Amino acid sequence: MMRKILAALLAFTTLSASAQQTVQPPAGSNWQHVQVLPVGTSLYVNAQTRHTACKLKSDDADTLTCTDAGKDVVFQRTEIFTIKISRRGRSALIGAAPGGALLISGGIGLAVDNNSLGAGAAGVYGIVIALIGALIGELTDFSRSTVYKAP
Protein backbone atom coordinates (compact mmCIF):
# COMPACT_ATOMS: atom_id res chain seq x y z
CA MET A 1 0.00 0.00 0.00
CA MET A 2 2.70 2.48 1.03
CA ARG A 3 4.75 1.66 -2.08
CA LYS A 4 1.76 2.54 -4.28
CA ILE A 5 1.36 5.84 -2.46
CA LEU A 6 5.06 6.62 -2.83
CA ALA A 7 4.95 5.70 -6.52
CA ALA A 8 1.92 7.95 -7.07
CA LEU A 9 3.61 10.87 -5.30
CA LEU A 10 6.78 10.35 -7.33
CA ALA A 11 4.76 10.28 -10.57
CA PHE A 12 2.90 13.46 -9.53
CA THR A 13 6.18 15.24 -8.76
CA THR A 14 7.74 14.16 -12.05
CA LEU A 15 4.72 15.24 -14.10
CA SER A 16 4.51 18.56 -12.28
CA ALA A 17 8.18 19.25 -12.89
CA SER A 18 7.90 18.49 -16.59
CA ALA A 19 4.80 20.70 -16.91
CA GLN A 20 6.68 23.76 -15.68
CA GLN A 21 7.48 26.50 -18.11
CA THR A 22 11.05 26.36 -19.35
CA VAL A 23 11.40 30.12 -19.78
CA GLN A 24 14.51 31.25 -17.92
CA PRO A 25 15.14 34.97 -17.59
CA PRO A 26 18.68 36.11 -18.34
CA ALA A 27 20.86 37.22 -15.44
CA GLY A 28 20.21 40.78 -14.35
CA SER A 29 17.07 42.75 -14.93
CA ASN A 30 16.49 45.19 -17.79
CA TRP A 31 14.05 45.86 -20.62
CA GLN A 32 16.02 43.82 -23.17
CA HIS A 33 15.28 40.73 -21.08
CA VAL A 34 11.56 41.37 -21.49
CA GLN A 35 11.94 41.75 -25.25
CA VAL A 36 13.42 38.26 -25.67
CA LEU A 37 10.57 36.48 -23.87
CA PRO A 38 8.43 34.30 -26.14
CA VAL A 39 4.85 35.32 -26.93
CA GLY A 40 2.42 33.61 -24.55
CA THR A 41 4.72 33.70 -21.51
CA SER A 42 2.71 34.04 -18.27
CA LEU A 43 3.65 37.31 -16.58
CA TYR A 44 2.82 39.35 -13.49
CA VAL A 45 3.02 43.05 -14.27
CA ASN A 46 3.10 45.55 -11.43
CA ALA A 47 2.58 49.09 -12.72
CA GLN A 48 1.55 52.49 -11.34
CA THR A 49 -2.07 52.17 -12.43
CA ARG A 50 -2.64 48.43 -11.88
CA HIS A 51 -1.07 45.04 -11.41
CA THR A 52 -2.21 42.00 -13.32
CA ALA A 53 -1.45 38.45 -14.33
CA CYS A 54 -1.46 38.14 -18.11
CA LYS A 55 0.06 36.46 -21.16
CA LEU A 56 2.66 38.31 -23.20
CA LYS A 57 1.32 39.39 -26.59
CA SER A 58 4.00 41.83 -27.80
CA ASP A 59 6.53 44.40 -26.68
CA ASP A 60 8.70 47.10 -28.17
CA ALA A 61 11.09 49.74 -26.85
CA ASP A 62 8.37 51.68 -25.00
CA THR A 63 5.35 49.41 -24.43
CA LEU A 64 4.30 45.97 -23.27
CA THR A 65 1.05 44.44 -24.49
CA CYS A 66 -0.41 41.41 -22.79
CA THR A 67 -3.73 39.61 -22.72
CA ASP A 68 -5.78 39.41 -19.52
CA ALA A 69 -9.15 37.60 -19.64
CA GLY A 70 -9.32 38.00 -23.42
CA LYS A 71 -8.61 41.74 -23.38
CA ASP A 72 -5.41 43.41 -24.52
CA VAL A 73 -3.74 45.50 -21.83
CA VAL A 74 -1.08 48.00 -22.88
CA PHE A 75 1.51 49.22 -20.38
CA GLN A 76 3.94 52.05 -21.02
CA ARG A 77 7.46 51.10 -20.01
CA THR A 78 7.72 54.20 -17.81
CA GLU A 79 4.74 53.13 -15.67
CA ILE A 80 5.94 49.55 -15.02
CA PHE A 81 7.62 48.81 -11.68
CA THR A 82 8.28 45.07 -12.10
CA ILE A 83 7.60 42.19 -14.47
CA LYS A 84 7.80 38.65 -13.12
CA ILE A 85 7.54 35.27 -14.84
CA SER A 86 5.02 32.83 -13.40
CA ARG A 87 6.46 29.72 -11.73
CA ARG A 88 3.31 27.94 -10.53
CA GLY A 89 4.69 24.42 -11.04
CA ARG A 90 7.83 25.18 -9.07
CA SER A 91 5.80 26.87 -6.33
CA ALA A 92 3.55 23.79 -6.08
CA LEU A 93 6.56 21.47 -5.75
CA ILE A 94 8.13 23.64 -3.06
CA GLY A 95 4.80 23.76 -1.22
CA ALA A 96 4.48 19.96 -1.37
CA ALA A 97 8.00 19.33 -0.04
CA PRO A 98 7.19 19.27 3.73
CA GLY A 99 4.43 16.72 3.18
CA GLY A 100 6.68 14.69 0.93
CA ALA A 101 9.35 14.61 3.63
CA LEU A 102 6.78 13.42 6.18
CA LEU A 103 5.55 10.79 3.73
CA ILE A 104 9.09 9.52 3.16
CA SER A 105 9.77 9.39 6.91
CA GLY A 106 6.56 7.39 7.34
CA GLY A 107 7.67 5.00 4.60
CA ILE A 108 11.04 4.53 6.29
CA GLY A 109 9.27 3.92 9.60
CA LEU A 110 7.09 1.23 8.01
CA ALA A 111 10.13 -0.38 6.38
CA VAL A 112 11.83 -0.61 9.76
CA ASP A 113 8.75 -1.77 11.70
CA ASN A 114 5.85 -3.17 9.66
CA ASN A 115 3.41 -2.82 12.55
CA SER A 116 4.19 0.79 13.33
CA LEU A 117 0.94 2.71 13.63
CA GLY A 118 2.80 6.04 13.97
CA ALA A 119 4.68 5.50 10.72
CA GLY A 120 1.45 4.75 8.88
CA ALA A 121 -0.13 7.88 10.32
CA ALA A 122 2.91 9.92 9.28
CA GLY A 123 2.47 8.64 5.73
CA VAL A 124 -1.21 9.59 5.66
CA TYR A 125 -0.54 13.03 7.16
CA GLY A 126 2.33 13.44 4.69
CA ILE A 127 -0.01 12.95 1.75
CA VAL A 128 -2.51 15.44 3.15
CA ILE A 129 0.19 18.04 3.89
CA ALA A 130 1.78 17.54 0.47
CA LEU A 131 -1.54 18.09 -1.30
CA ILE A 132 -2.39 21.17 0.77
CA GLY A 133 1.11 22.59 0.29
CA ALA A 134 1.00 21.97 -3.46
CA LEU A 135 -2.38 23.69 -3.69
CA ILE A 136 -1.16 26.71 -1.71
CA GLY A 137 1.99 26.91 -3.84
CA GLU A 138 0.00 26.71 -7.07
CA LEU A 139 -2.47 29.39 -6.00
CA THR A 140 0.04 31.86 -4.56
CA ASP A 141 2.89 31.33 -7.08
CA PHE A 142 5.38 32.55 -4.48
CA SER A 143 8.50 31.62 -6.46
CA ARG A 144 8.02 34.01 -9.39
CA SER A 145 11.18 35.16 -11.16
CA THR A 146 11.74 38.88 -11.68
CA VAL A 147 12.72 39.58 -15.28
CA TYR A 148 12.42 43.38 -15.17
CA LYS A 149 12.65 45.94 -12.40
CA ALA A 150 12.36 49.65 -13.14
CA PRO A 151 15.56 51.62 -12.50
C-alpha positions as CSV (number, residue, x, y, z in Angstrom):
1,M,0.0,0.0,0.0
2,M,2.7,2.5,1.0
3,R,4.7,1.7,-2.1
4,K,1.8,2.5,-4.3
5,I,1.4,5.8,-2.5
6,L,5.1,6.6,-2.8
7,A,5.0,5.7,-6.5
8,A,1.9,7.9,-7.1
9,L,3.6,10.9,-5.3
10,L,6.8,10.3,-7.3
11,A,4.8,10.3,-10.6
12,F,2.9,13.5,-9.5
13,T,6.2,15.2,-8.8
14,T,7.7,14.2,-12.0
15,L,4.7,15.2,-14.1
16,S,4.5,18.6,-12.3
17,A,8.2,19.2,-12.9
18,S,7.9,18.5,-16.6
19,A,4.8,20.7,-16.9
20,Q,6.7,23.8,-15.7
21,Q,7.5,26.5,-18.1
22,T,11.0,26.4,-19.3
23,V,11.4,30.1,-19.8
24,Q,14.5,31.2,-17.9
25,P,15.1,35.0,-17.6
26,P,18.7,36.1,-18.3
27,A,20.9,37.2,-15.4
28,G,20.2,40.8,-14.4
29,S,17.1,42.8,-14.9
30,N,16.5,45.2,-17.8
31,W,14.1,45.9,-20.6
32,Q,16.0,43.8,-23.2
33,H,15.3,40.7,-21.1
34,V,11.6,41.4,-21.5
35,Q,11.9,41.7,-25.2
36,V,13.4,38.3,-25.7
37,L,10.6,36.5,-23.9
38,P,8.4,34.3,-26.1
39,V,4.9,35.3,-26.9
40,G,2.4,33.6,-24.6
41,T,4.7,33.7,-21.5
42,S,2.7,34.0,-18.3
43,L,3.6,37.3,-16.6
44,Y,2.8,39.3,-13.5
45,V,3.0,43.0,-14.3
46,N,3.1,45.6,-11.4
47,A,2.6,49.1,-12.7
48,Q,1.5,52.5,-11.3
49,T,-2.1,52.2,-12.4
50,R,-2.6,48.4,-11.9
51,H,-1.1,45.0,-11.4
52,T,-2.2,42.0,-13.3
53,A,-1.4,38.4,-14.3
54,C,-1.5,38.1,-18.1
55,K,0.1,36.5,-21.2
56,L,2.7,38.3,-23.2
57,K,1.3,39.4,-26.6
58,S,4.0,41.8,-27.8
59,D,6.5,44.4,-26.7
60,D,8.7,47.1,-28.2
61,A,11.1,49.7,-26.9
62,D,8.4,51.7,-25.0
63,T,5.4,49.4,-24.4
64,L,4.3,46.0,-23.3
65,T,1.1,44.4,-24.5
66,C,-0.4,41.4,-22.8
67,T,-3.7,39.6,-22.7
68,D,-5.8,39.4,-19.5
69,A,-9.1,37.6,-19.6
70,G,-9.3,38.0,-23.4
71,K,-8.6,41.7,-23.4
72,D,-5.4,43.4,-24.5
73,V,-3.7,45.5,-21.8
74,V,-1.1,48.0,-22.9
75,F,1.5,49.2,-20.4
76,Q,3.9,52.0,-21.0
77,R,7.5,51.1,-20.0
78,T,7.7,54.2,-17.8
79,E,4.7,53.1,-15.7
80,I,5.9,49.5,-15.0
81,F,7.6,48.8,-11.7
82,T,8.3,45.1,-12.1
83,I,7.6,42.2,-14.5
84,K,7.8,38.6,-13.1
85,I,7.5,35.3,-14.8
86,S,5.0,32.8,-13.4
87,R,6.5,29.7,-11.7
88,R,3.3,27.9,-10.5
89,G,4.7,24.4,-11.0
90,R,7.8,25.2,-9.1
91,S,5.8,26.9,-6.3
92,A,3.6,23.8,-6.1
93,L,6.6,21.5,-5.8
94,I,8.1,23.6,-3.1
95,G,4.8,23.8,-1.2
96,A,4.5,20.0,-1.4
97,A,8.0,19.3,0.0
98,P,7.2,19.3,3.7
99,G,4.4,16.7,3.2
100,G,6.7,14.7,0.9
101,A,9.4,14.6,3.6
102,L,6.8,13.4,6.2
103,L,5.5,10.8,3.7
104,I,9.1,9.5,3.2
105,S,9.8,9.4,6.9
106,G,6.6,7.4,7.3
107,G,7.7,5.0,4.6
108,I,11.0,4.5,6.3
109,G,9.3,3.9,9.6
110,L,7.1,1.2,8.0
111,A,10.1,-0.4,6.4
112,V,11.8,-0.6,9.8
113,D,8.8,-1.8,11.7
114,N,5.9,-3.2,9.7
115,N,3.4,-2.8,12.5
116,S,4.2,0.8,13.3
117,L,0.9,2.7,13.6
118,G,2.8,6.0,14.0
119,A,4.7,5.5,10.7
120,G,1.5,4.7,8.9
121,A,-0.1,7.9,10.3
122,A,2.9,9.9,9.3
123,G,2.5,8.6,5.7
124,V,-1.2,9.6,5.7
125,Y,-0.5,13.0,7.2
126,G,2.3,13.4,4.7
127,I,0.0,12.9,1.7
128,V,-2.5,15.4,3.1
129,I,0.2,18.0,3.9
130,A,1.8,17.5,0.5
131,L,-1.5,18.1,-1.3
132,I,-2.4,21.2,0.8
133,G,1.1,22.6,0.3
134,A,1.0,22.0,-3.5
135,L,-2.4,23.7,-3.7
136,I,-1.2,26.7,-1.7
137,G,2.0,26.9,-3.8
138,E,0.0,26.7,-7.1
139,L,-2.5,29.4,-6.0
140,T,0.0,31.9,-4.6
141,D,2.9,31.3,-7.1
142,F,5.4,32.5,-4.5
143,S,8.5,31.6,-6.5
144,R,8.0,34.0,-9.4
145,S,11.2,35.2,-11.2
146,T,11.7,38.9,-11.7
147,V,12.7,39.6,-15.3
148,Y,12.4,43.4,-15.2
149,K,12.6,45.9,-12.4
150,A,12.4,49.6,-13.1
151,P,15.6,51.6,-12.5
